[in-house]
Amino acid sequence: MKKLHMGPAKCSLYLGDGSERAEYVDQDYILHKLGRPHCAVNIMYTYYPHDKEWPARISEAWKDKNVSFAWDYPYDDYFPYDVDGQPFRQMQDIRRHGQDVLLTLTLDCGLTDDELRGIARQLRPFGRMMIRINHECCGNWFQHNKRYTYAQVGAFFVRFSGILRQEAPNIRVIFCGGWGKEDGHMEQEDAFRDCYAASDLWSCDTYLALHYGWPYDVAEPENVQKSWKCDSVQKLVDQFTRTHKRACELSGDVRPMITAEFNTDGDVTGPRLQGESVVRFAHYWRDNKVDWFRGISLYQFRDRGRLGLEIEDPNNKAVGIEQPMLKQYRDKVLHDPWFMPEMTEGAEASFPAALRWGGSEDADGVAIPVHFDANPEFCEMTVEQQIGLMVELNGKWFYKAPGTKTIDLMSAFFDKPLSGPCDMTMKVFAPPADGVNVNDGSVDWDVNYRAVLEKAPEMRIRYVPMGIVG
């Protein structure tokens, strides 16, 4: 057995899970469908606690009103933040499954410093999470742009970012602004100049195709409002390149660029062609080995329209209908080495084994050798210990909850059967069992979670069925 370090991918992949267009889907389901965890999962919330409709979700509070556009509400139609235990239960679910949290939060720029400090303190136990504050801030559709000037939105971002640095320095801040223009400047540059230096990552949201009039009209050629658009991969590549160049000039530093929302809308292209351009966009950064472009967040896993790997069944919102793009994304992007975390084996290890979880791009686990005489008919792992584990075997990831003893690993061999005897490595990591870091007095408690795997997992591997029905 060897010590094993998990480091960042060349380009990380994030996945949106829930928004104004969809419900949150449990991470167990997503892991089984996709076969490996993402670097981070993006959840979207809003916080306008002083509005008279609060704390209701605004589409519920205004369900009898005449609304003709997705953003024609008093505040944004995301899930209300800090209501009924959300988003904290979702954040725990995400982290238990070996992923970081990417919290998109639209919030009232009139909130006081004390209110913002309260938010920061709530988020500190969630490790190296990322927060995207009042995104798409060069637009005119969100409430932060309707109630405040661009300069006020920019000043609020810098203020909240500074409070996060003081109260929760483990959190990375994302600035989601506008594009770099062909004249060498940025959209709304004067208003947002200081935001680039106040953030850790820069983002622009973009869709190769998007039906932005959904769900109030249909994307058709004769749509006189032209509420849909379609762009080329090269156009977006050029926009990202200009934007990163100017952001470096404004901040005086070089920082990573990501796209925190990205997809091609099947409302425009149809479901069969939807995934092809997504794959081409991802492969551009891989093939050109662009080192400053560091993340793609696919919007989203399940969608009521056609912006998801699944469509929500209109008869039952708990059921998803897989789209052709799911297989394309899973096989050609998610499992491409460029987008996967780097694994580095170290010195020999023994039990009890000390494990450290610093996040999905910085974790220490163990690499356990497993021998197979042939393709198995049964493959199970048993760990009696009350510990949460993420386990990879034959390219497929599995989750063991603290209260679970045995997990079935056979699905690792359904699509990738062994052709003969084989020595494999089982990778084992221990993310936070409850999804949070506990302040135990350690100087780095808010970054590193530590656990001990007391003994080797027990493996049940069989090569023939127990019986064959005649």
VENWO-V897016 format. One record per helix or strand of 2 or more residues. SS is the DSSP state (H for helix, E for strand). FROM is the first residue (numbers start at 0). LEN is the number of residues. If there is no record, write none. Layout:
SS FROM LEN
SS FROM LEN
This chain:
E 1 6
E 11 5
H 26 8
E 39 8
H 57 4
E 78 2
H 87 9
E 99 8
H 112 14
E 129 4
H 142 5
H 149 18
E 171 5
H 188 7
E 200 3
E 205 6
E 227 3
H 232 19
E 256 8
H 265 4
H 273 14
E 292 6
E 301 2
E 309 4
E 315 7
H 323 11
H 336 3
E 341 7
E 352 5
E 361 11
E 377 5
E 388 5
E 395 5
E 405 3
H 409 4
E 421 8
E 448 5
E 457 5
